Structures are given as C-alpha cells and as structure tokens.
Amino acid sequence: MLEIRPTCENCNKALPNNSKEAMICTFECTFCKDCVDTILYNVCSNCGGGFSKRPTRPSHLLEKYPVSAEIIHKPLHKDSFKELLETFKNLTSRER
C-alpha cells in the first residue's frame, strides 16, 4: 500500500492526500510537479526512475488506512545529481 507521503522531498511543499501536484516514482519517492518538471526533468534524484501522478486514497478509507506523517526532506544537491540527470534525462522511464 502506498504511504502517501505528506511533502515534496526537495522543496518540502505540502502534498496532502488530495494534492494534484504530487508525483511519485516506482519506489514512492515523492516530489511536487514543479520540482519534477523544472529541477529533476522527470529523473528521480534517488533512483533515476521517472514519475507518475500519485493516486489519491479514497477519503472513506483514510481512517482505516491513514496517510504517512513522516516527512522526508532531502533538498537536491545539484552537483551530485548532474551525472544521474545527464545519464537518464533523454531516455523515457521505460528505457532506463
């Protein structure tokens, strides 16, 4: 089951369950759409994967299956990300 993390790992922007801005990679790394589009260029800084819109947990199940409260805030270090970005930015997620 998805954790539904509460914030962007890079900029720490709030991404509540119903956010239309939440993006995740296959390992559930969570970033806002702005960071994915303008900083990460659809390359996850943790694993090199691509991103998809994060689904929303149905509100009637939130009490039984609450979203995560754990904040993972790891602002991007552009120098260390540069090599990963150059390796994958011109490949589709399926080609990586």
N, C-alpha and C positions, 0 to 999 in steps of 0.2 A: 504494500500500500504506500502511496506517495506520502511523503512527510508534509508537503505544502509549507515550505519554509517561509518565514514572515518578511524577509527583506532581501534586497539585492546584495550579493556578496561583494560587489565592487563599491557602489556608492551608498549602500545602506538605506536606500529608499524603501519605504514601507510597501509591501506587496501582500495585502490581505488575501484571503481565500478567493474573493470575487474580483481580484485585480485583472484587468485586461492587458496589463503591462508585464505580467510575469512570464518569463521564458525559462525553460529547463533543458538540460542536456540529458543524455541517457542515464547518467549517474545522479540525476537530480540536482546538479549544481544549478543554482537559481540566480538569475540576473534580471534586471529590468530591460525592457525593449530598447530603451535609449542606449544603455551600455552595450547591449548585443549589437546594435546597428552602427554605432559611431565610434566605439572603442575596440570591441572584440571582433568586429566584422564576421560574426557568426562562427567564431572559433572559440570554444571553451578554453579558458586560460588554465584550467585544471587538468583536462584530459584530451583536448584537441578535437573533441566532437562538435557537432552542430547543435542548434537549438530548435525547439518547437514551443508553441504556446503551452503554458501549463494549464492543465484542466482545472476546473473548479469542483470542489467537493460539494455534493448536494447539501443544502442547508439543513434539511431534516435529518441528516446523518452526522452533523457536526458535534452533537453532544456525545454520541456513541464513539465517534472517530474524530477526535479533535485534531486541529492542525498543529504543527510544531510551534513551539515558543522559542526554540533555540535559534539565536542569531549567529550567523556565520558571516563575519565581516573581514574580508581579506582583500583590501584595495590592491589593484593591479600594479605590479612593478613592470613598467613598460619595457625596460631593458631586458629583463629576463623573459618576457612574453614575446619579444620581437622575433626570435628564431622560430618558435612554435607557430606564430602567425604567418611568417613567410613560408613555412612548410605546408600549411593547410589552407590558407585563405583563398586560393584559386581552385580548390577542389570542392566538389559538393560533399555533403556529410556522408553520403553513401560510398564515395570514392576514397575516404580517409582510411 
